[in-house]
Amino acid sequence: MKYLSRTADTMLQDLLDAFGAVLIEGPKWCGKTTTAEQAAKSAIRLQDTDKREEYIATAMSKPSLLLLGDTPRLIDEWQDAPVLWDAIRTMVDKRVVPGQFILTGSNAIDKSQIHHSGNGRIARMSMLPMSLWESKESTGEVSLQQLFDNPDYDIDGCQSKMSIEDLIYAACRGGWPATLMARSPKSQLLIARNYVRTVCSEDISRIDGKRRNEKLAMLILRSYARNISSLAKKTTMLGDILSSEEVECSIDTFNDYVNALERLFVIQDIDAWCPAIRSKTVIRSSPKRGFCDPSLSVALLGLTPEALTTQLKTFGFIFEQMCVRDLKAYTQGLYSHVSYYHDRYGLEADFVLHLEDGRYALVECKLGSKEIEDGAAHLLELKNLIHEHNVNEKQMPIREPDLLIIITGGQMAYTRPDGVKIIPLGCLKE
């Protein structure tokens, strides 16, 4: 099958040009290894069943032997032999040449198993499942980077070819590369369902060798799915789980399971943005609940594309998850991070997209055109609040937003007279 370019390709090459090694992290099945293979000249796969025992034995006795080969050398699922981390760091110091190794892994390693952070030698980058641009569904007529870099960038008239039904199907299917090999639309929808079952039955226990209850793991994930894109507290979700009367669970056990799911990159909550424009007691600070891909919430809730066409309010929360996945992908090379703003007066921005250089965009996700006016009002009010703060607090100004964006499920992009950019998700790219 032909390789589809990923937004991570350029970043990987840039990091290989600068560092001795690059670690690609992210959820299973998101395409880390395939992307790494495009840049690698040799590879060793620690989960190769025919050679696994031999590889592990070699790693325990003389790990440097596994590092011999053409460079960049790919070490796939390196966390199965954590000793390789320090061996790679040592080899990078010895060779003093960038682009020596690529490491891939689908769970965060326990830091106690390595002796050196790898700082200055091993760069880290994250991957997510495919965005709509990567899966060739977005037209890519609007560049997110150009929006930041070019004040005169004209988006008026750019179009998406995706209907609401197309967006619903894309969210249910997810951005898993494995769906590209599925033989029918129906079979594509099975990937996410199988993913969550495997996470609960195997991965959540394998990550650290600690046996966990499959049923409890599934109940926790389902509670997350019911509270997707919300600020639900852990105690609320724990009460949701206990109400099933299927399992017992303390808050400590709940935290342990959530921590494991975060290390597997399955759960990816979004932190609050708390600028000093209101009292700290006014601004919400609970994480916004989220997954690495919208298809997981669909699978956990037992929904189908047909069901969601009549449940557009529910799909609105799932659509928000698809938006944040794609925003992260499109600004990866800009070293971005995403937060949200919400205060008890109802003023909010679904996302605040921060770039490394300090620029940022306030973003609202609105599925239909009827919601655009409310979204724009929120963004403009928040912008004005920041401006007023700067007028009154000149010694501690807060940078005003560089962009106000509403991402929609519509088909036409345009700029409103007040400067708010209306952009269909199906026409965005990096």
C-alpha positions as CSV (number, residue, x, y, z in Angstrom):
1,M,0.0,0.0,0.0
2,K,1.3,3.5,-0.9
3,Y,2.5,5.5,2.1
4,L,0.3,8.6,2.8
5,S,2.4,11.5,3.9
6,R,2.0,12.6,7.5
7,T,2.4,16.0,9.1
8,A,5.0,14.3,11.3
9,D,7.3,13.6,8.4
10,T,8.9,17.0,8.2
11,M,9.3,17.3,11.9
12,L,11.0,13.9,12.2
13,Q,13.5,14.9,9.5
14,D,14.2,18.2,11.1
15,L,14.9,16.6,14.5
16,L,17.1,13.9,12.9
17,D,19.2,16.8,11.4
18,A,19.6,18.3,14.9
19,F,19.8,15.4,17.4
20,G,21.5,12.1,17.7
21,A,18.2,10.2,18.2
22,V,14.5,10.9,18.0
23,L,11.8,9.2,20.1
24,I,8.3,9.1,18.4
25,E,5.6,8.6,21.0
26,G,1.9,8.1,20.6
27,P,-1.1,5.7,20.8
28,K,-0.8,2.2,19.2
29,W,-1.9,1.9,15.6
30,C,-1.4,5.7,14.8
31,G,1.4,5.0,12.3
32,K,4.5,5.7,14.3
33,T,6.5,2.8,13.0
34,T,5.4,3.3,9.3
35,T,6.4,6.9,9.5
36,A,9.8,6.1,11.1
37,E,10.4,3.5,8.4
38,Q,10.3,6.2,5.7
39,A,13.4,7.8,7.2
40,A,15.2,4.7,8.6
41,K,18.0,2.8,6.8
42,S,17.9,-0.2,9.1
43,A,15.5,-1.5,11.8
44,I,15.2,-3.8,14.7
45,R,11.7,-4.8,16.0
46,L,11.7,-5.9,19.6
47,Q,8.3,-7.5,19.3
48,D,9.3,-9.8,16.4
49,T,8.1,-13.1,17.9
50,D,10.8,-15.1,16.1
51,K,13.7,-13.0,17.5
52,R,12.2,-11.4,20.6
53,E,13.9,-13.6,23.2
54,E,17.3,-13.3,21.4
55,Y,16.9,-9.5,21.3
56,I,16.0,-9.2,24.9
57,A,18.9,-11.4,26.0
58,T,21.3,-9.4,23.9
59,A,19.9,-6.2,25.4
60,M,20.6,-7.5,28.9
61,S,24.1,-8.6,28.2
62,K,25.5,-6.1,25.6
63,P,22.9,-3.7,24.3
64,S,25.3,-1.9,22.0
65,L,25.2,-4.9,19.6
66,L,21.5,-4.1,18.8
67,L,22.5,-0.6,17.7
68,L,24.8,-1.7,14.9
69,G,23.5,-1.1,11.4
70,D,22.9,1.6,8.8
71,T,21.6,4.9,10.2
72,P,19.1,6.2,11.0
73,R,18.5,2.9,12.7
74,L,14.9,2.2,13.9
75,I,14.4,0.6,17.3
76,D,10.7,-0.3,17.3
77,E,8.9,-0.7,20.7
78,W,12.2,0.1,22.5
79,Q,10.4,0.2,25.9
80,D,10.5,-3.6,25.9
81,A,14.2,-3.3,26.7
82,P,14.5,0.0,28.6
83,V,18.3,-0.5,28.9
84,L,18.6,0.5,25.2
85,W,17.8,4.1,26.1
86,D,21.0,4.6,28.0
87,A,22.9,2.6,25.4
88,I,21.6,4.9,22.7
89,R,22.5,7.9,24.7
90,T,26.1,6.6,25.1
91,M,26.4,5.7,21.4
92,V,25.2,9.2,20.4
93,D,27.8,10.7,22.6
94,K,30.5,8.5,21.1
95,R,29.6,9.1,17.4
96,V,28.8,12.8,17.8
97,V,26.8,12.8,14.6
98,P,23.0,13.6,14.3
99,G,20.4,11.3,12.9
100,Q,21.7,8.0,14.4
101,F,18.5,6.4,15.8
102,I,14.7,6.6,15.7
103,L,12.8,5.0,18.6
104,T,9.1,4.3,18.6
105,G,6.9,3.4,21.5
106,S,3.2,3.3,22.4
107,N,3.5,3.8,26.1
108,A,5.4,6.1,28.3
109,I,8.3,4.4,30.1
110,D,8.7,4.4,33.9
111,K,11.5,7.0,34.3
112,S,13.1,4.9,37.1
113,Q,14.1,2.3,34.5
114,I,16.5,4.8,32.8
115,H,19.5,6.6,34.2
116,H,19.7,9.6,31.9
117,S,17.0,11.9,30.6
118,G,18.5,11.9,27.1
119,N,18.4,15.7,27.1
120,G,20.4,17.1,24.2
121,R,20.8,13.7,22.7
122,I,17.3,12.2,22.2
123,A,14.5,14.5,21.0
124,R,10.9,13.7,21.6
125,M,8.0,14.1,19.2
126,S,4.4,13.0,19.4
127,M,2.0,11.5,16.8
128,L,-1.7,11.1,16.7
129,P,-4.0,9.2,14.4
130,M,-4.4,10.7,11.0
131,S,-6.0,14.1,10.5
132,L,-8.6,14.7,7.7
133,W,-5.8,16.2,5.6
134,E,-3.6,13.2,6.0
135,S,-6.4,10.8,5.1
136,K,-7.1,12.9,1.9
137,E,-10.5,14.0,3.0
138,S,-9.8,17.6,3.7
139,T,-9.3,19.8,0.6
140,G,-6.4,21.6,2.4
141,E,-7.4,24.9,0.9
142,V,-6.8,26.8,4.2
143,S,-3.3,26.5,5.8
144,L,-3.3,27.0,9.6
145,Q,0.3,28.1,9.4
146,Q,-0.5,30.7,6.8
147,L,-3.2,32.1,9.0
148,F,-0.6,32.8,11.7
149,D,2.1,34.0,9.4
150,N,0.3,36.1,6.8
151,P,-2.1,38.8,7.9
152,D,-3.3,39.2,4.3
153,Y,-4.1,35.5,3.8
154,D,-7.4,35.3,2.0
155,I,-9.6,32.4,2.9
156,D,-12.8,33.7,1.5
157,G,-14.5,31.1,-0.8
158,C,-12.3,28.1,0.2
159,Q,-14.5,25.1,0.4
160,S,-14.8,21.7,2.1
161,K,-16.2,18.8,0.2
162,M,-17.4,17.0,3.4
163,S,-21.0,17.0,4.3
164,I,-22.2,16.5,7.9
165,E,-22.7,12.8,7.1
166,D,-19.1,12.6,5.8
167,L,-17.8,14.2,9.0
168,I,-19.9,11.8,11.1
169,Y,-18.5,8.8,9.3
170,A,-14.9,10.1,9.5
171,A,-15.3,10.5,13.3
172,C,-16.8,7.0,13.7
173,R,-14.0,5.5,11.6
174,G,-11.2,7.5,13.2
175,G,-7.8,8.3,11.9
176,W,-6.3,4.9,12.3
177,P,-4.1,3.9,9.3
178,A,-5.4,0.3,9.6
179,T,-8.7,1.6,8.3
180,L,-7.1,2.2,4.9
181,M,-6.6,-1.5,4.5
182,A,-10.1,-2.5,5.6
183,R,-12.1,-3.9,2.7
184,S,-15.4,-2.1,3.3
185,P,-16.9,0.9,5.1
186,K,-18.5,-1.5,7.6
187,S,-15.1,-3.1,8.4
188,Q,-13.5,0.2,8.8
189,L,-15.8,0.9,11.8
190,L,-14.6,-2.2,13.6
191,I,-11.0,-0.9,14.1
192,A,-11.8,1.5,17.0
193,R,-14.1,-1.1,18.7
194,N,-11.3,-3.6,18.6
195,Y,-8.8,-1.0,19.8
196,V,-10.7,-0.2,23.0
197,R,-11.2,-4.0,23.8
198,T,-7.5,-4.6,23.3
199,V,-6.6,-1.7,25.5
200,C,-8.8,-3.0,28.3
201,S,-8.0,-6.7,28.1
202,E,-4.3,-6.5,27.4
203,D,-2.5,-3.1,27.1
204,I,-3.6,-1.6,30.4
205,S,-2.0,-4.6,32.3
206,R,1.1,-5.0,30.1
207,I,2.2,-1.4,30.4
208,D,3.8,-2.0,33.8
209,G,3.1,-5.7,34.5
210,K,0.3,-4.8,37.0
211,R,-2.8,-6.9,36.5
212,R,-5.9,-4.7,36.1
213,N,-9.5,-5.5,35.8
214,E,-10.7,-5.5,32.2
215,K,-14.3,-4.6,33.2
216,L,-13.3,-1.7,35.4
217,A,-11.0,-0.3,32.6
218,M,-13.9,-0.5,30.2
219,L,-16.3,1.3,32.7
220,I,-13.7,4.1,33.2
221,L,-13.3,4.6,29.5
222,R,-17.1,4.6,29.0
223,S,-17.5,7.2,31.7
224,Y,-14.9,9.3,29.9
225,A,-16.8,8.9,26.7
226,R,-20.0,10.0,28.3
227,N,-18.2,13.1,29.6
228,I,-16.2,13.8,26.4
229,S,-15.3,17.5,25.9
230,S,-16.7,18.4,29.3
231,L,-15.1,19.5,32.6
232,A,-16.4,16.5,34.6
233,K,-14.6,15.9,37.9
234,K,-13.0,12.6,38.8
235,T,-15.5,12.2,41.6
236,T,-18.4,12.6,39.2
237,M,-16.9,9.9,36.9
238,L,-16.2,7.6,39.8
239,G,-19.8,8.0,40.9
240,D,-20.9,7.1,37.4
241,I,-18.8,3.9,37.5
242,L,-20.0,2.9,41.0
243,S,-23.6,3.4,40.0
244,S,-23.3,0.4,37.6
245,E,-22.8,-1.8,40.7
246,E,-20.6,-4.1,38.5
247,V,-17.3,-3.4,40.2
248,E,-15.8,-1.7,43.3
249,C,-13.4,1.2,42.8
250,S,-11.8,3.7,45.1
251,I,-10.5,7.1,44.0
252,D,-6.9,5.8,44.2
253,T,-7.7,2.8,41.9
254,F,-9.5,5.2,39.5
255,N,-6.4,7.4,39.4
256,D,-4.2,4.4,38.8
257,Y,-6.2,3.2,35.8
258,V,-6.4,6.7,34.4
259,N,-2.6,7.1,34.8
260,A,-2.1,3.9,32.9
261,L,-4.5,5.0,30.1
262,E,-2.6,8.3,29.8
263,R,0.7,6.5,29.6
264,L,-0.8,4.5,26.7
265,F,-1.8,7.9,25.1
266,V,-5.4,6.8,25.0
267,I,-6.7,9.5,27.3
268,Q,-5.5,13.0,26.4
269,D,-7.1,15.6,28.7
270,I,-6.8,19.3,27.9
271,D,-5.6,21.7,30.6
272,A,-7.2,25.0,31.4
273,W,-5.7,28.3,30.3
274,C,-5.8,30.7,33.3
275,P,-4.6,34.1,32.3
276,A,-4.7,36.8,35.0
277,I,-7.8,38.6,33.6
278,R,-10.2,37.3,36.2
279,S,-10.0,36.1,39.8
280,K,-8.5,32.6,40.0
281,T,-11.7,31.5,41.7
282,V,-13.7,32.5,38.6
283,I,-11.7,30.6,36.0
284,R,-12.4,26.9,35.7
285,S,-9.3,24.8,36.1
286,S,-10.5,21.2,35.8
287,P,-9.1,19.3,32.7
288,K,-11.4,19.0,29.7
289,R,-11.9,15.3,29.1
290,G,-10.6,13.9,25.8
291,F,-9.3,10.9,23.8
292,C,-6.5,10.7,21.3
293,D,-9.1,10.1,18.6
294,P,-12.9,10.8,18.3
295,S,-13.6,7.2,17.2
296,L,-12.9,5.9,20.7
297,S,-15.7,7.8,22.3
298,V,-18.0,6.6,19.4
299,A,-17.0,3.0,20.0
300,L,-17.3,3.2,23.8
301,L,-20.8,4.6,23.5
302,G,-21.9,2.0,21.0
303,L,-22.9,4.6,18.5
304,T,-23.0,4.3,14.7
305,P,-23.0,6.8,11.8
306,E,-26.7,6.2,11.4
307,A,-27.4,6.9,15.0
308,L,-25.4,10.1,15.1
309,T,-27.2,11.6,12.2
310,T,-30.2,11.9,14.5
311,Q,-28.1,12.9,17.6
312,L,-26.3,16.0,16.3
313,K,-26.0,17.4,19.8
314,T,-24.0,14.4,20.9
315,F,-22.0,14.6,17.7
316,G,-21.1,18.2,18.5
317,F,-19.0,16.9,21.4
318,I,-17.4,14.3,19.2
319,F,-16.8,16.8,16.5
320,E,-14.8,18.9,19.0
321,Q,-12.5,16.0,19.6
322,M,-11.9,15.6,15.9
323,C,-11.1,19.3,15.7
324,V,-8.5,19.2,18.5
325,R,-6.8,16.1,17.0
326,D,-6.4,17.9,13.7
327,L,-5.3,21.2,15.2
328,K,-2.5,19.4,17.0
329,A,-1.4,17.7,13.8
330,Y,-1.4,20.8,11.7
331,T,0.7,22.8,14.2
332,Q,3.1,20.1,15.2
333,G,6.0,21.8,13.4
334,L,5.3,25.0,15.3
335,Y,5.6,23.1,18.7
336,S,2.1,24.0,19.7
337,H,0.0,23.0,22.7
338,V,-3.7,23.3,23.3
339,S,-5.7,24.5,26.3
340,Y,-9.2,25.8,26.9
341,Y,-10.8,28.8,28.6
342,H,-14.0,28.7,30.6
343,D,-15.2,30.9,33.5
344,R,-18.2,30.8,35.7
345,Y,-19.8,33.7,33.9
346,G,-20.1,31.4,30.8
347,L,-17.3,33.1,28.8
348,E,-15.4,30.4,27.0
349,A,-13.1,29.3,24.1
350,D,-13.3,25.6,23.3
351,F,-9.6,25.7,22.6
352,V,-6.6,28.0,22.9
353,L,-4.0,27.0,20.4
354,H,-0.6,28.2,21.6
355,L,2.5,28.3,19.5
356,E,6.0,28.1,20.9
357,D,6.8,31.7,20.0
358,G,3.9,33.1,22.1
359,R,1.3,33.6,19.4
360,Y,-2.0,32.0,20.0
361,A,-5.5,31.6,18.6
362,L,-8.9,31.4,20.4
363,V,-10.9,28.7,18.8
364,E,-14.6,27.7,19.0
365,C,-16.0,24.5,17.4
366,K,-19.5,24.9,16.0
367,L,-21.0,22.1,14.0
368,G,-23.8,24.2,12.4
369,S,-24.1,27.7,11.0
370,K,-26.8,28.7,13.6
371,E,-24.2,28.5,16.4
372,I,-21.6,30.7,14.7
373,E,-23.0,34.0,16.0
374,D,-22.8,32.8,19.6
375,G,-19.3,31.4,19.1
376,A,-18.1,34.7,17.6
377,A,-19.6,36.7,20.5
378,H,-17.7,34.5,23.0
379,L,-14.4,35.0,21.1
380,L,-14.8,38.7,20.7
381,E,-15.8,39.2,24.4
382,L,-12.7,37.3,25.5
383,K,-10.5,39.3,23.3
384,N,-12.0,42.5,24.6
385,L,-11.6,41.3,28.2
386,I,-7.9,40.8,27.5
387,H,-7.6,44.2,25.9
388,E,-9.3,45.9,28.9
389,H,-6.9,44.1,31.3
390,N,-3.9,45.5,29.3
391,V,-5.4,49.0,29.5
392,N,-5.7,48.7,33.3
393,E,-2.6,46.6,34.0
394,K,0.0,48.1,31.8
395,Q,2.9,46.6,33.8
396,M,1.6,43.0,33.3
397,P,0.1,42.9,29.9
398,I,-1.2,39.7,28.3
399,R,-0.6,39.2,24.7
400,E,-3.9,39.6,22.7
401,P,-5.0,36.7,20.5
402,D,-3.5,36.6,17.0
403,L,-6.5,34.8,15.6
404,L,-10.1,34.2,16.4
405,I,-11.3,31.1,14.6
406,I,-14.6,29.2,14.5
407,I,-14.1,25.7,13.0
408,T,-17.4,24.4,11.5
409,G,-18.9,21.4,9.9
410,G,-20.0,23.7,7.0
411,Q,-18.5,23.9,3.6
412,M,-17.5,27.6,3.0
413,A,-14.6,29.5,4.6
414,Y,-14.8,33.3,5.1
415,T,-13.7,36.2,7.3
416,R,-16.4,38.1,9.1
417,P,-16.3,41.9,9.2
418,D,-15.3,41.6,12.9
419,G,-12.2,39.6,11.9
420,V,-13.4,36.2,13.1
421,K,-12.3,33.4,10.7
422,I,-15.0,30.8,9.8
423,I,-13.3,27.7,8.6
424,P,-14.8,24.3,7.8
425,L,-12.7,21.5,9.3
426,G,-12.8,19.8,5.9
427,C,-10.7,22.4,4.2
428,L,-7.9,22.8,6.9
429,K,-4.3,21.6,6.6
430,E,-1.0,22.3,8.3
